[in-house]
Amino acid sequence: MKKVVSIVGARPQFMKAAVVSSELHSIGINEVLLHTGQHYDYNMSDVFFEELNLPKPDFYLGIGSGSHGEQTGKMLIEIEKVLVSEKPDGVIVYGDTNTTLAGALAAAKLHIPVAHVEAGLRSFNKRMPEEINRVLTDHISDFLFAPTKTAVENLHNEGIEVGVYWVGDVMFDIALRVVETVDDGVVLEKFGLTPRDYILVTIHRAENTDELENLSGIVDALNEISNDHTVFFPIHPRTKKAMERFGVAFSEKVKVVPPISYKEMLILEKNALVIITDSGGVQREAYFFKVPCVIPRNETEWVELVDSGWHRLSGQERERIVSDLKAVLNSDGLKWDNFFGDGDASVKIAKILKETL
């Protein structure tokens, strides 16, 4: 029986691993699950294992927070120990976090084949730590599972053609499955929200939380928007700490709550009027549910969604965020194309690994 070590550490990776792990087990691949502990509080970690029926990790490293170099270095040391003891036939990493890069590096140095789920995404901004992580991971991976055709083209443009597979987006797989299991009304009632009558917000990226000018512009925009719309913001711990550090505050009209569960988040995305987010995952989940997005960033990995007209890159200035929100609210007749496959990306990934490892 083939054995793989799947390496996760942050909220989006738990979701992606959930559907892939299920398919691996169903076709007889032995999976060892390693959690680095990059996200470690209950609302950002444990709740997702419970909610998505992910098995408890076989290894929990408990790395926690730290600078990028410190965190990645600690992960690299501890992951290598696990790989040496487990001797897997392959390693699976997800996305673009420090966990992703550390897992891929540890495996590559031990000559263990690396499979990168969500390969080929590019923002073309190397100031973003995520961009460094994803580029380096792609260049040392043996299996590159691309979620879109644009991602495949990005890899080819960098000279990566061997081992590249367009499989679709595993996040589309899980979104389709999860929303069928949850009662929309129960979730909306819990948070006091009405369908298509609120703006859902998520902000967490370093360029928005660690730079006062950017954070202030976003907060000022949300405060202004809250005068005309219900603004609902499940706040990321990083964002909350940054606001406290800089002395930036929301008006009383912005409804701020702690992080919510993945299932609840999907239902709130599905029923939102518009979503304002800097999250790549939330951008495409919004598109899955045909909800327009305003993105307070200067670039996005999901260029298809901006080109389609559904999403707008606003930057972090208050005036632009507010004007882009008005623009998407007034946009009609947008064409929806299925950029992300048929909801069977996880099936394809498991099959490819079984046949080629």
VEXVEX-226830 format. One record per residue: residue number from 1; z, y, x of N, C-alpha, C in turn. Coordinates in steps of 0.02 Angstrom, whole numbers, plus 50000, padded with zeros to 5 digits. Layout:
BEGIN
(r NUM,(Z,Y,X),(Z,Y,X),(Z,Y,X)),
...
% end
This chain:
BEGIN
(r 1,(50000,49940,50042),(50000,50000,50000),(50000,50062,50044)),
(r 2,(49956,50109,50027),(49954,50172,50064),(50016,50214,50049)),
(r 3,(50039,50251,50099),(50098,50294,50090),(50081,50365,50111)),
(r 4,(50101,50413,50068),(50092,50483,50085),(50159,50519,50080)),
(r 5,(50167,50571,50120),(50225,50616,50113),(50199,50680,50081)),
(r 6,(50225,50698,50023),(50208,50761,49990),(50262,50812,50007)),
(r 7,(50241,50870,50031),(50288,50920,50055),(50286,50981,50009)),
(r 8,(50343,50997,49979),(50348,51055,49934),(50408,51096,49954)),
(r 9,(50412,51157,49927),(50468,51199,49945),(50476,51260,49902)),
(r 10,(50424,51277,49863),(50426,51338,49823),(50401,51323,49753)),
(r 11,(50421,51365,49707),(50409,51354,49635),(50337,51332,49618)),
(r 12,(50285,51366,49642),(50218,51344,49622),(50201,51273,49647)),
(r 13,(50230,51254,49703),(50215,51188,49731),(50245,51132,49689)),
(r 14,(50303,51145,49658),(50333,51094,49616),(50286,51077,49557)),
(r 15,(50256,51129,49529),(50211,51119,49472),(50150,51079,49493)),
(r 16,(50119,51098,49549),(50059,51064,49572),(50074,50991,49589)),
(r 17,(50131,50981,49623),(50149,50913,49643),(50164,50869,49583)),
(r 18,(50187,50898,49529),(50206,50858,49471),(50147,50817,49445)),
(r 19,(50089,50849,49437),(50032,50813,49409),(50000,50767,49461)),
(r 20,(49998,50789,49524),(49969,50747,49577),(50012,50686,49589)),
(r 21,(50078,50695,49591),(50124,50638,49601),(50115,50585,49547)),
(r 22,(50109,50608,49486),(50099,50561,49430),(50037,50518,49440)),
(r 23,(49983,50549,49462),(49921,50512,49473),(49925,50466,49533)),
(r 24,(49959,50488,49587),(49968,50446,49646),(50004,50381,49627)),
(r 25,(50057,50388,49590),(50096,50329,49570),(50056,50283,49524)),
(r 26,(50015,50314,49481),(49978,50273,49432),(49925,50229,49465)),
(r 27,(49902,50248,49525),(49851,50207,49558),(49878,50171,49620)),
(r 28,(49944,50168,49625),(49974,50125,49675),(49983,50155,49744)),
(r 29,(49985,50221,49750),(50000,50252,49814),(50075,50267,49818)),
(r 30,(50107,50246,49870),(50178,50257,49880),(50189,50329,49905)),
(r 31,(50226,50368,49867),(50237,50438,49885),(50309,50450,49905)),
(r 32,(50318,50483,49961),(50384,50507,49983),(50384,50583,49973)),
(r 33,(50433,50608,49935),(50434,50679,49919),(50485,50715,49962)),
(r 34,(50461,50767,49998),(50503,50806,50043),(50506,50878,50017)),
(r 35,(50567,50903,50007),(50578,50971,49983),(50611,51010,50040)),
(r 36,(50576,51062,50064),(50603,51100,50121),(50663,51144,50103)),
(r 37,(50668,51161,50038),(50722,51207,50018),(50703,51280,50026)),
(r 38,(50638,51296,50030),(50617,51366,50036),(50640,51405,49975)),
(r 39,(50630,51377,49915),(50663,51403,49855),(50721,51357,49840)),
(r 40,(50780,51386,49832),(50839,51343,49832),(50888,51357,49776)),
(r 41,(50881,51412,49737),(50929,51419,49683),(50903,51382,49622)),
(r 42,(50947,51371,49574),(50932,51327,49517),(50870,51350,49479)),
(r 43,(50866,51415,49463),(50811,51440,49422),(50744,51439,49458)),
(r 44,(50745,51435,49524),(50682,51435,49562),(50665,51366,49589)),
(r 45,(50709,51316,49579),(50698,51251,49609),(50716,51194,49563)),
(r 46,(50782,51181,49555),(50804,51121,49520),(50775,51115,49450)),
(r 47,(50772,51172,49414),(50750,51170,49345),(50679,51143,49339)),
(r 48,(50637,51153,49391),(50568,51130,49387),(50563,51055,49397)),
(r 49,(50606,51028,49439),(50606,50955,49446),(50627,50922,49380)),
(r 50,(50676,50952,49347),(50699,50924,49283),(50645,50931,49230)),
(r 51,(50616,50990,49226),(50570,51005,49172),(50504,50968,49177)),
(r 52,(50481,50957,49238),(50415,50927,49249),(50420,50853,49264)),
(r 53,(50480,50825,49259),(50491,50754,49272),(50470,50733,49342)),
(r 54,(50479,50779,49389),(50468,50761,49459),(50527,50719,49483)),
(r 55,(50514,50665,49519),(50570,50626,49546),(50611,50669,49594)),
(r 56,(50675,50653,49601),(50715,50690,49649),(50686,50680,49719)),
(r 57,(50687,50732,49761),(50659,50726,49827),(50693,50670,49867)),
(r 58,(50652,50634,49905),(50680,50584,49951),(50714,50618,50010)),
(r 59,(50689,50677,50026),(50719,50717,50081),(50725,50789,50058)),
(r 60,(50784,50818,50067),(50795,50889,50052),(50820,50922,50116)),
(r 61,(50782,50968,50143),(50798,50997,50208),(50846,51056,50205)),
(r 62,(50848,51090,50148),(50895,51145,50140),(50884,51203,50189)),
(r 63,(50822,51218,50204),(50807,51271,50253),(50829,51339,50229)),
(r 64,(50815,51356,50167),(50836,51421,50140),(50795,51478,50166)),
(r 65,(50822,51539,50160),(50784,51599,50177),(50790,51615,50251)),
(r 66,(50752,51665,50273),(50751,51686,50342),(50686,51722,50356)),
(r 67,(50677,51748,50415),(50614,51779,50433),(50559,51726,50431)),
(r 68,(50497,51748,50430),(50442,51700,50426),(50442,51652,50486)),
(r 69,(50452,51679,50545),(50452,51636,50604),(50511,51589,50605)),
(r 70,(50570,51614,50587),(50630,51572,50586),(50623,51516,50535)),
(r 71,(50602,51535,50475),(50596,51486,50421),(50544,51432,50438)),
(r 72,(50485,51454,50461),(50432,51406,50478),(50453,51361,50536)),
(r 73,(50486,51390,50585),(50507,51350,50643),(50558,51297,50624)),
(r 74,(50607,51316,50584),(50657,51267,50563),(50625,51210,50522)),
(r 75,(50578,51229,50478),(50543,51179,50439),(50504,51131,50484)),
(r 76,(50469,51158,50532),(50428,51118,50577),(50470,51065,50612)),
(r 77,(50528,51084,50636),(50572,51038,50672),(50595,50982,50626)),
(r 78,(50617,51000,50565),(50646,50950,50520),(50592,50906,50488)),
(r 79,(50535,50935,50471),(50481,50896,50442),(50456,50844,50492)),
(r 80,(50450,50863,50554),(50427,50816,50606),(50472,50755,50609)),
(r 81,(50537,50765,50604),(50584,50708,50606),(50570,50659,50549)),
(r 82,(50557,50686,50490),(50543,50643,50432),(50478,50605,50442)),
(r 83,(50427,50639,50466),(50362,50607,50474),(50365,50552,50528)),
(r 84,(50402,50564,50580),(50410,50513,50633),(50444,50451,50605)),
(r 85,(50494,50461,50562),(50530,50403,50535),(50491,50368,50480)),
(r 86,(50453,50405,50439),(50418,50375,50382),(50349,50346,50400)),
(r 87,(50317,50373,50452),(50251,50349,50474),(50202,50343,50415)),
(r 88,(50189,50398,50380),(50143,50395,50323),(50070,50390,50344)),
(r 89,(50028,50369,50297),(49955,50368,50308),(49925,50438,50300)),
(r 90,(49961,50482,50266),(49936,50550,50255),(49992,50595,50232)),
(r 91,(49980,50660,50236),(50027,50711,50213),(49990,50758,50166)),
(r 92,(50023,50775,50110),(49994,50821,50061),(50034,50886,50062)),
(r 93,(49999,50942,50070),(50031,51007,50064),(49996,51048,50011)),
(r 94,(50031,51098,49984),(50006,51135,49927),(50008,51210,49940)),
(r 95,(49955,51245,49923),(49957,51318,49919),(49958,51354,49986)),
(r 96,(50003,51404,49993),(49997,51450,50049),(50064,51477,50073)),
(r 97,(50118,51438,50065),(50184,51462,50086),(50199,51440,50158)),
(r 98,(50257,51461,50183),(50279,51438,50248),(50288,51362,50249)),
(r 99,(50308,51334,50193),(50314,51261,50186),(50246,51229,50198)),
(r 100,(50194,51258,50170),(50126,51231,50177),(50106,51227,50250)),
(r 101,(50113,51282,50285),(50093,51284,50356),(50136,51239,50399)),
(r 102,(50201,51240,50389),(50245,51197,50429),(50230,51124,50419)),
(r 103,(50218,51104,50357),(50201,51034,50343),(50136,51013,50375)),
(r 104,(50086,51057,50370),(50020,51041,50398),(50024,51037,50474)),
(r 105,(50059,51084,50505),(50066,51084,50578),(50102,51022,50603)),
(r 106,(50157,51005,50571),(50196,50947,50592),(50153,50884,50589)),
(r 107,(50115,50876,50535),(50073,50817,50526),(50016,50816,50577)),
(r 108,(49982,50873,50585),(49924,50876,50630),(49944,50860,50702)),
(r 109,(50002,50883,50724),(50025,50870,50792),(50043,50796,50803)),
(r 110,(50057,50762,50747),(50071,50690,50751),(50009,50648,50734)),
(r 111,(49952,50682,50726),(49888,50649,50711),(49891,50611,50645)),
(r 112,(49926,50641,50597),(49928,50613,50529),(49880,50655,50486)),
(r 113,(49834,50624,50450),(49787,50662,50409),(49822,50708,50359)),
(r 114,(49797,50769,50354),(49826,50820,50310),(49779,50832,50251)),
(r 115,(49807,50831,50190),(49770,50848,50130),(49798,50914,50103)),
(r 116,(49755,50964,50097),(49776,51030,50073),(49751,51040,50002)),
(r 117,(49797,51041,49955),(49780,51054,49885),(49780,51129,49875)),
(r 118,(49725,51156,49851),(49713,51228,49841),(49685,51258,49905)),
(r 119,(49640,51223,49936),(49608,51246,49997),(49553,51298,49982)),
(r 120,(49539,51340,50032),(49481,51384,50029),(49493,51452,49997)),
(r 121,(49553,51465,49973),(49566,51531,49944),(49572,51584,49998)),
(r 122,(49546,51642,49986),(49548,51696,50035),(49557,51764,50001)),
(r 123,(49604,51803,50027),(49611,51872,50006),(49577,51918,50056)),
(r 124,(49564,51891,50117),(49535,51928,50173),(49580,51986,50195)),
(r 125,(49645,51977,50185),(49695,52026,50209),(49746,51989,50252)),
(r 126,(49737,51993,50317),(49780,51955,50362),(49848,51986,50373)),
(r 127,(49862,52042,50339),(49930,52068,50338),(49975,52027,50292)),
(r 128,(49944,51990,50247),(49982,51948,50201),(50000,51883,50237)),
(r 129,(50064,51864,50238),(50083,51800,50269),(50050,51741,50235)),
(r 130,(50037,51747,50170),(50004,51692,50134),(49933,51680,50160)),
(r 131,(49899,51734,50179),(49831,51726,50205),(49831,51690,50271)),
(r 132,(49878,51707,50315),(49884,51671,50379),(49898,51597,50366)),
(r 133,(49944,51584,50321),(49963,51515,50306),(49904,51474,50282)),
(r 134,(49865,51503,50235),(49811,51463,50205),(49753,51453,50254)),
(r 135,(49738,51504,50293),(49682,51498,50341),(49699,51445,50393)),
(r 136,(49757,51450,50423),(49777,51402,50475),(49781,51331,50447)),
(r 137,(49809,51324,50387),(49815,51258,50357),(49746,51227,50345)),
(r 138,(49699,51267,50320),(49632,51240,50308),(49599,51215,50372)),
(r 139,(49611,51251,50427),(49577,51234,50489),(49607,51173,50524)),
(r 140,(49663,51148,50501),(49691,51087,50530),(49696,51031,50479)),
(r 141,(49665,51041,50420),(49668,50990,50368),(49608,50943,50372)),
(r 142,(49617,50883,50348),(49565,50832,50346),(49534,50825,50276)),
(r 143,(49575,50838,50225),(49552,50838,50156),(49565,50907,50127)),
(r 144,(49512,50941,50106),(49519,51009,50081),(49499,51010,50007)),
(r 145,(49548,51010,49964),(49536,51006,49892),(49533,51077,49863)),
(r 146,(49472,51099,49850),(49459,51168,49829),(49461,51174,49753)),
(r 147,(49494,51226,49727),(49499,51234,49654),(49438,51265,49622)),
(r 148,(49397,51302,49660),(49338,51336,49633),(49280,51330,49682)),
(r 149,(49221,51345,49657),(49162,51343,49700),(49164,51400,49750)),
(r 150,(49195,51456,49733),(49202,51510,49781),(49245,51488,49840)),
(r 151,(49296,51449,49827),(49339,51423,49880),(49298,51378,49927)),
(r 152,(49253,51338,49899),(49210,51295,49940),(49166,51339,49984)),
(r 153,(49137,51391,49956),(49095,51437,49995),(49134,51470,50051)),
(r 154,(49196,51489,50038),(49237,51520,50090),(49246,51472,50149)),
(r 155,(49258,51409,50135),(49267,51360,50187),(49203,51350,50227)),
(r 156,(49147,51345,50192),(49083,51337,50226),(49068,51397,50271)),
(r 157,(49086,51457,50248),(49074,51517,50287),(49115,51518,50352)),
(r 158,(49169,51479,50353),(49210,51474,50413),(49193,51411,50454)),
(r 159,(49139,51378,50435),(49117,51319,50472),(49151,51255,50453)),
(r 160,(49188,51256,50398),(49222,51195,50375),(49181,51163,50319)),
(r 161,(49151,51106,50334),(49110,51072,50285),(49129,50999,50275)),
(r 162,(49158,50968,50326),(49179,50898,50321),(49246,50894,50285)),
(r 163,(49250,50848,50237),(49313,50838,50202),(49327,50888,50147)),
(r 164,(49277,50927,50128),(49286,50977,50075),(49266,50948,50008)),
(r 165,(49310,50955,49958),(49296,50929,49891),(49312,50983,49839)),
(r 166,(49264,50996,49796),(49278,51038,49738),(49305,50993,49683)),
(r 167,(49369,50999,49668),(49401,50955,49619),(49423,50993,49556)),
(r 168,(49425,51059,49560),(49455,51097,49505),(49527,51114,49523)),
(r 169,(49561,51147,49477),(49627,51174,49490),(49681,51132,49457)),
(r 170,(49727,51105,49497),(49781,51064,49469),(49826,51105,49423)),
(r 171,(49828,51171,49432),(49868,51212,49386),(49838,51213,49316)),
(r 172,(49773,51206,49312),(49740,51201,49247),(49760,51135,49214)),
(r 173,(49763,51082,49254),(49784,51016,49229),(49852,51022,49194)),
(r 174,(49900,51049,49231),(49969,51048,49205),(49979,51098,49149)),
(r 175,(49944,51154,49151),(49950,51203,49097),(49927,51172,49031)),
(r 176,(49871,51137,49033),(49845,51105,48973),(49894,51054,48945)),
(r 177,(49926,51017,48990),(49973,50964,48968),(50038,50994,48941)),
(r 178,(50064,51044,48975),(50130,51070,48957),(50130,51106,48891)),
(r 179,(50080,51148,48878),(50082,51188,48817),(50079,51145,48754)),
(r 180,(50055,51084,48761),(50053,51039,48703),(50122,51011,48686)),
(r 181,(50170,51019,48732),(50236,50989,48723),(50289,51040,48701)),
(r 182,(50271,51104,48696),(50320,51156,48683),(50303,51193,48619)),
(r 183,(50354,51209,48580),(50345,51248,48518),(50345,51323,48536)),
(r 184,(50289,51356,48528),(50283,51427,48545),(50337,51468,48510)),
(r 185,(50347,51455,48446),(50393,51495,48406),(50464,51493,48431)),
(r 186,(50485,51435,48454),(50553,51428,48480),(50563,51471,48542)),
(r 187,(50514,51470,48587),(50519,51509,48649),(50518,51584,48633)),
(r 188,(50472,51605,48592),(50466,51676,48576),(50529,51702,48541)),
(r 189,(50556,51662,48496),(50617,51682,48461),(50676,51688,48509)),
(r 190,(50679,51643,48558),(50733,51645,48607),(50736,51713,48643)),
(r 191,(50677,51740,48658),(50674,51802,48696),(50661,51864,48652)),
(r 192,(50659,51854,48587),(50650,51909,48541),(50581,51941,48546)),
(r 193,(50530,51901,48556),(50462,51926,48565),(50416,51904,48508)),
(r 194,(50363,51943,48498),(50313,51929,48446),(50245,51918,48479)),
(r 195,(50206,51869,48456),(50141,51856,48488),(50097,51918,48491)),
(r 196,(50065,51928,48550),(50018,51982,48562),(50049,52051,48552)),
(r 197,(50115,52055,48563),(50149,52119,48552),(50193,52138,48611)),
(r 198,(50179,52109,48671),(50219,52126,48729),(50177,52119,48792)),
(r 199,(50198,52156,48844),(50168,52153,48910),(50214,52110,48954)),
(r 200,(50189,52056,48980),(50228,52011,49023),(50217,52032,49096)),
(r 201,(50271,52035,49135),(50267,52059,49204),(50298,52008,49253)),
(r 202,(50264,51997,49310),(50295,51962,49366),(50274,51999,49430)),
(r 203,(50322,52014,49472),(50310,52048,49536),(50354,52014,49588)),
(r 204,(50323,51991,49644),(50365,51958,49694),(50337,51963,49765)),
(r 205,(50274,51982,49774),(50244,51979,49841),(50275,52031,49888)),
(r 206,(50277,52012,49952),(50311,52053,50001),(50283,52124,50005)),
(r 207,(50217,52132,49998),(50189,52199,50005),(50211,52244,49948)),
(r 208,(50234,52214,49892),(50259,52254,49836),(50334,52262,49835)),
(r 209,(50371,52214,49863),(50444,52219,49862),(50472,52251,49925)),
(r 210,(50437,52246,49980),(50466,52269,50044),(50444,52339,50064)),
(r 211,(50399,52368,50025),(50376,52436,50040),(50395,52482,49981)),
(r 212,(50438,52530,49996),(50466,52573,49943),(50412,52608,49902)),
(r 213,(50360,52633,49935),(50308,52670,49899),(50274,52625,49847)),
(r 214,(50258,52563,49867),(50225,52517,49821),(50272,52497,49764)),
(r 215,(50334,52481,49781),(50382,52460,49729),(50395,52517,49680)),
(r 216,(50402,52578,49706),(50415,52635,49662),(50357,52648,49615)),
(r 217,(50296,52641,49641),(50237,52652,49599),(50234,52603,49541)),
(r 218,(50249,52540,49556),(50248,52488,49504),(50303,52499,49453)),
(r 219,(50363,52513,49477),(50420,52524,49431),(50407,52585,49387)),
(r 220,(50382,52639,49417),(50367,52699,49377),(50315,52684,49324)),
(r 221,(50264,52644,49341),(50213,52626,49292),(50243,52585,49235)),
(r 222,(50285,52536,49252),(50315,52495,49199),(50361,52538,49154)),
(r 223,(50397,52584,49184),(50439,52629,49144),(50397,52669,49095)),
(r 224,(50339,52694,49119),(50295,52733,49075),(50265,52689,49020)),
(r 225,(50243,52630,49039),(50212,52584,48990),(50262,52564,48937)),
(r 226,(50326,52558,48956),(50377,52536,48908),(50389,52587,48852)),
(r 227,(50362,52647,48859),(50368,52697,48805),(50324,52678,48746)),
(r 228,(50271,52639,48759),(50224,52621,48705),(50221,52547,48690)),
(r 229,(50245,52506,48737),(50240,52433,48728),(50306,52400,48749)),
(r 230,(50319,52342,48721),(50374,52300,48745),(50355,52272,48812)),
(r 231,(50395,52286,48863),(50383,52260,48931),(50437,52208,48946)),
(r 232,(50415,52146,48959),(50462,52090,48971),(50453,52066,49042)),
(r 233,(50508,52066,49081),(50503,52053,49153),(50555,52001,49175)),
(r 234,(50536,51938,49182),(50580,51889,49214),(50579,51903,49289)),
(r 235,(50632,51931,49315),(50630,51961,49382),(50644,51909,49436)),
(r 236,(50603,51912,49488),(50610,51867,49546),(50670,51891,49588)),
(r 237,(50709,51846,49617),(50767,51866,49657),(50749,51916,49712)),
(r 238,(50691,51907,49745),(50670,51953,49798),(50660,52023,49770)),
(r 239,(50630,52028,49712),(50617,52094,49682),(50683,52128,49661)),
(r 240,(50728,52090,49634),(50792,52117,49613),(50830,52145,49674)),
(r 241,(50831,52107,49729),(50866,52129,49789),(50833,52192,49818)),
(r 242,(50767,52194,49817),(50731,52252,49844),(50746,52315,49803)),
(r 243,(50747,52308,49737),(50761,52366,49695),(50832,52392,49707)),
(r 244,(50879,52346,49716),(50948,52367,49731),(50952,52400,49800)),
(r 245,(50915,52374,49848),(50916,52401,49916),(50887,52472,49918)),
(r 246,(50832,52482,49881),(50798,52546,49882),(50825,52596,49831)),
(r 247,(50868,52572,49786),(50894,52616,49734),(50842,52633,49681)),
(r 248,(50797,52586,49668),(50744,52594,49618),(50767,52560,49553)),
(r 249,(50756,52592,49496),(50783,52564,49434),(50732,52568,49377)),
(r 250,(50737,52520,49331),(50697,52521,49271),(50731,52565,49218)),
(r 251,(50691,52590,49172),(50719,52623,49114),(50750,52570,49068)),
(r 252,(50791,52592,49021),(50824,52545,48976),(50774,52509,48930)),
(r 253,(50714,52536,48924),(50664,52506,48879),(50632,52444,48909)),
(r 254,(50633,52436,48975),(50604,52376,49007),(50654,52319,49000)),
(r 255,(50631,52264,48971),(50675,52207,48959),(50673,52161,49019)),
(r 256,(50725,52162,49060),(50729,52123,49122),(50775,52063,49111)),
(r 257,(50751,52003,49129),(50791,51942,49122),(50787,51902,49188)),
(r 258,(50833,51856,49200),(50828,51813,49259),(50766,51769,49255)),
(r 259,(50748,51735,49310),(50691,51689,49309),(50697,51639,49251)),
(r 260,(50640,51624,49221),(50640,51578,49164),(50604,51513,49184)),
(r 261,(50609,51463,49141),(50579,51398,49158),(50503,51402,49157)),
(r 262,(50472,51353,49189),(50399,51352,49192),(50369,51345,49122)),
(r 263,(50397,51301,49082),(50370,51291,49014),(50375,51355,48974)),
(r 264,(50432,51388,48979),(50440,51452,48943),(50391,51504,48968)),
(r 265,(50381,51505,49034),(50335,51554,49063),(50264,51543,49037)),
(r 266,(50242,51480,49034),(50175,51466,49009),(50167,51491,48937)),
(r 267,(50217,51479,48895),(50212,51500,48825),(50210,51576,48821)),
(r 268,(50250,51610,48862),(50249,51683,48861),(50182,51710,48887)),
(r 269,(50153,51677,48936),(50086,51697,48960),(50034,51688,48904)),
(r 270,(50038,51632,48872),(49990,51614,48819),(49990,51665,48762)),
(r 271,(50048,51693,48747),(50056,51737,48689),(50060,51811,48706)),
(r 272,(50053,51829,48771),(50058,51899,48791),(49997,51939,48769)),
(r 273,(50006,52004,48762),(49950,52049,48749),(49911,52060,48813)),
(r 274,(49947,52075,48867),(49920,52083,48934),(49974,52060,48983)),
(r 275,(49953,52037,49042),(50000,52019,49094),(49989,52065,49154)),
(r 276,(50044,52091,49182),(50042,52129,49244),(50075,52086,49297)),
(r 277,(50038,52065,49348),(50065,52018,49397),(50032,52025,49465)),
(r 278,(50071,52010,49517),(50042,52003,49584),(50039,51930,49606)),
(r 279,(50054,51885,49560),(50053,51813,49574),(49984,51783,49564)),
(r 280,(49960,51747,49615),(49896,51713,49607),(49899,51661,49552)),
(r 281,(49954,51625,49548),(49961,51573,49497),(49960,51602,49427)),
(r 282,(49997,51655,49416),(50000,51685,49350),(49933,51716,49331)),
(r 283,(49897,51744,49381),(49830,51771,49366),(49786,51719,49334)),
(r 284,(49784,51660,49364),(49738,51610,49336),(49766,51578,49273)),
(r 285,(49832,51572,49266),(49860,51547,49203),(49843,51595,49146)),
(r 286,(49845,51660,49160),(49825,51709,49109),(49754,51696,49087)),
(r 287,(49710,51682,49136),(49641,51669,49120),(49633,51604,49081)),
(r 288,(49673,51553,49098),(49670,51491,49059),(49678,51506,48985)),
(r 289,(49724,51552,48969),(49741,51567,48900),(49704,51627,48872)),
(r 290,(49655,51652,48909),(49613,51708,48887),(49654,51771,48874)),
(r 291,(49700,51785,48921),(49741,51845,48919),(49722,51889,48978)),
(r 292,(49705,51953,48966),(49685,51996,49022),(49744,52013,49067)),
(r 293,(49727,52032,49129),(49777,52044,49181),(49765,52110,49217)),
(r 294,(49820,52144,49234),(49818,52199,49281),(49856,52176,49343)),
(r 295,(49823,52183,49401),(49850,52155,49464),(49868,52213,49511)),
(r 296,(49933,52227,49522),(49952,52281,49567),(49948,52259,49640)),
(r 297,(49888,52245,49661),(49872,52228,49730),(49805,52259,49746)),
(r 298,(49786,52257,49810),(49721,52285,49830),(49669,52231,49839)),
(r 299,(49689,52168,49834),(49642,52113,49838),(49672,52053,49802)),
(r 300,(49629,52004,49787),(49653,51943,49755),(49612,51884,49781)),
(r 301,(49644,51826,49783),(49609,51765,49802),(49562,51742,49746)),
(r 302,(49574,51766,49685),(49537,51742,49627),(49486,51793,49605)),
(r 303,(49436,51802,49649),(49386,51855,49639),(49345,51843,49576)),
(r 304,(49338,51780,49556),(49299,51765,49495),(49328,51800,49434)),
(r 305,(49394,51805,49433),(49427,51832,49374),(49418,51908,49369)),
(r 306,(49415,51940,49426),(49401,52012,49427),(49328,52025,49411)),
(r 307,(49284,51985,49441),(49212,51993,49429),(49196,51981,49355)),
(r 308,(49234,51938,49322),(49221,51922,49252),(49239,51979,49205)),
(r 309,(49280,52026,49229),(49303,52081,49188),(49370,52070,49154)),
(r 310,(49394,52008,49156),(49458,51993,49123),(49517,52024,49161)),
(r 311,(49513,52028,49226),(49568,52053,49267),(49546,52115,49305)),
(r 312,(49594,52159,49320),(49580,52220,49357),(49628,52228,49415)),
(r 313,(49601,52243,49474),(49641,52259,49532),(49660,52333,49529)),
(r 314,(49724,52347,49524),(49745,52416,49512),(49776,52450,49572)),
(r 315,(49795,52410,49624),(49836,52440,49676),(49906,52454,49648)),
(r 316,(49945,52493,49685),(50014,52503,49665),(50031,52573,49640)),
(r 317,(49981,52616,49631),(49994,52684,49608),(50005,52684,49532)),
(r 318,(50055,52722,49511),(50073,52724,49440),(50013,52741,49395)),
(r 319,(49977,52793,49413),(49922,52816,49369),(49869,52762,49360)),
(r 320,(49853,52727,49415),(49800,52676,49411),(49823,52616,49371)),
(r 321,(49885,52595,49379),(49911,52539,49340),(49908,52554,49265)),
(r 322,(49931,52614,49247),(49931,52634,49177),(49860,52639,49149)),
(r 323,(49815,52668,49187),(49746,52676,49163),(49711,52608,49158)),
(r 324,(49724,52563,49205),(49693,52497,49202),(49720,52457,49143)),
(r 325,(49784,52467,49128),(49811,52433,49068),(49775,52457,49006)),
(r 326,(49765,52522,49000),(49729,52548,48942),(49658,52521,48939)),
(r 327,(49627,52513,48997),(49558,52489,49000),(49554,52417,48975)),
(r 328,(49599,52373,48997),(49596,52303,48976),(49614,52297,48902)),
(r 329,(49657,52341,48878),(49675,52339,48806),(49614,52357,48763)),
(r 330,(49569,52397,48790),(49511,52419,48752),(49448,52378,48767)),
(r 331,(49455,52326,48807),(49396,52286,48824),(49384,52232,48772)),
(r 332,(49323,52227,48749),(49305,52179,48697),(49244,52138,48720)),
(r 333,(49237,52079,48691),(49177,52039,48702),(49169,52011,48771)),
(r 334,(49224,52000,48806),(49219,51972,48874),(49199,51898,48871)),
(r 335,(49156,51879,48917),(49134,51809,48921),(49185,51768,48960)),
(r 336,(49203,51710,48934),(49251,51666,48968),(49214,51606,48996)),
(r 337,(49216,51597,49062),(49185,51540,49095),(49239,51495,49124)),
(r 338,(49225,51430,49125),(49274,51383,49152),(49264,51376,49227)),
(r 339,(49298,51418,49265),(49292,51416,49338),(49333,51359,49370)),
(r 340,(49379,51331,49332),(49432,51290,49361),(49428,51215,49347)),
(r 341,(49369,51192,49328),(49360,51121,49317),(49375,51099,49246)),
(r 342,(49386,51034,49238),(49393,51005,49171),(49464,50980,49156)),
(r 343,(49512,51000,49196),(49581,50978,49184),(49596,50909,49213)),
(r 344,(49554,50887,49260),(49565,50820,49290),(49566,50823,49367)),
(r 345,(49585,50881,49394),(49586,50889,49467),(49633,50839,49500)),
(r 346,(49691,50827,49470),(49740,50782,49500),(49714,50711,49502)),
(r 347,(49677,50691,49451),(49647,50624,49449),(49598,50616,49507)),
(r 348,(49556,50667,49517),(49507,50665,49571),(49540,50662,49640)),
(r 349,(49593,50702,49649),(49628,50703,49713),(49657,50635,49730)),
(r 350,(49691,50605,49683),(49721,50540,49695),(49669,50487,49710)),
(r 351,(49614,50489,49674),(49561,50440,49685),(49530,50447,49754)),
(r 352,(49517,50509,49775),(49487,50521,49841),(49534,50496,49896)),
(r 353,(49598,50511,49890),(49646,50490,49941),(49651,50414,49945)),
(r 354,(49650,50382,49888),(49655,50308,49889),(49594,50277,49922)),
(r 355,(49536,50306,49909),(49474,50277,49935),(49461,50293,50008)),
(r 356,(49490,50348,50033),(49470,50371,50100),(49525,50372,50152)),
(r 357,(49588,50369,50132),(49642,50370,50181),(49639,50308,50226)),
% end
